[in-house]
């Protein structure tokens, strides 16, 4: 081999090594951002006690984070072209760390929610960046390994988050949950900076920003989130504020949809939803996101309200779901080769539904063994459902539209998560108030039943109703994909 050829091979190997270092750094950043949702959920009781807000308001800490992610995800490509990969990674990794410190130093519940939104925006940007590095920086032969590593990270985060929350909260206080992002973020940043360069000159085309789309989606989602979070406590549409914000949200989101269908460079390419397969995938992903993130918040909420569990006790339960998810993900390549993708989604939805109905039973008759079974079913079912949905969303799309389809798919899940957390928490509060009023009117107080007992029983029934709703939605999803599987099978037979 000639010296020039040897030098070329060495340069390629060096570039690949540096690209992998950057990708590993981005994976650590993704792990940090996903863990942050589970960490705060597991420790919500401790944070609530310290910040003096009603426990049901804790859903703001998750939904504000997710809503900010929704805005950032469609903008990530534009910001990457404007900043270049190195500046982009630096700015958003530092933003995440700074916002974490601000969360730890928050002086009120409102300030904590604001800083969580800032944190969520940076987290969404880091998620999109990891996807970009796989496509742009790594050689095609490494894409399979990189995607598996990314998937394992997403599955590992729900396992590590509660464990870290339990240990850190009880040993060092709730502020440590945010300070821990500093060493993790610095490690991620140093690895990313190692393999990235200032490539802003590579993105020399004129940038076109859909300002109307950006403004309307921010206004629409912010107003809608407030309505869903606070509507129950303010009497819904009997409140002029709630009614005004709801009308504002509907108008803003309507303008957003019309604008996205008319502009040349939309924030989100809604025309792709003409593809039947992508539309089905995004709709199912929206429902799955609502169920998944809703459970992420509801389960700690239930354990704190009904059992007075500490963060470390909560982590001992939640960890089973994450472990089951990780094991299932490792088996997915083999499963996908042997099972039809539609029936796999149906099975995953059914198992997830079985987990929800088990939690509904546990709300009324708490048994530790049943709770563990419910978590394992959720971990297996969620993975069997979500992984094939991602494949289904992209297989029918042209390569040139793959990036836009991925944004739509990820936005649908995050939007479902944000709305699901807000709506399900509001439903718990509404049903609890309903049952509590019924108990009072039934003269339980006159019979000598303590108000504390009545309140606990009303929460049990409220949580049971909420998990039954989740179960019903997931069963409908399972039925739809079973029908799609039968249609796909019949179509295949006719073509033969």
Secondary structure by P-SEA (a helix, b strand, c coil): ccaaaaaaaaaaaaaaaaaaaaaaaaaaaaaaaaaaaaaaaaaaaaaaaaacccccccaaaaaaaaaaaaaaaaaaaaaaaaccaaaaaaaaaaaaaaaaaaaaacccaaaaaaaaaaaaaaaaaaaaaaaaaaaccccccaaaaaaaaaaaaaaaaaaaaaaaaaaaaacccaaaaaaaaaaaaaaaaaaaaacccccccccccbbbbaaaaaaaaaaaaaaaaaaaaccccccccccaaaaaaaaaaaaaaaaaaaaaaccccccccccccccaaaaaaaaaaaaaaaaaaaaacaaaaaaaacccccaaaaaaaaaaaaaaaaaaaaaaaaaaacccaaaaaaaaaaaaaaaaaaaaaaaacccaaaaaaaaaaaaaaaaaccaaaaaaacccccccaaaaaaaaaaaaaaaaaaaaaaaaaaaaaaaaaaaaaaaaaaccccccccaaaaaaaaaaaaaaaaaaaaaaaaaaaaaaaaaaaaaaaaaaaaac
